Amino acid sequence: MQNDIPEALYRRIKESAETSRRSINAEMLERLERSFTSRPVDPEAFLVRARRRQEKMELPWVTDADLRRARGSGRP
């Protein structure tokens, strides 16, 4: 089987394979397998977990309005 993998993507796969001490083929198979076995994300449950973590860290909740204001004010 031959694949035309873009050079930039190939380099990333190769670096990851080296870090994981796997062959490029094994790295690609691992990543493909993981992509098919990942669990679907429930958006509501995700938001509940995110809000709980935010409360534990005692950080202010950032709203869309806050983000728009920050974008509009520019960078110092």
Secondary structure, 3 states (H helix, E strand, C coil): CCCCCCHHHHHHHHHHHHHHCCCHHHHHHHHHHHHHHCCCCCHHHHHHHHHHHHHHHCCCCCCHHHHHHHHHHCCC
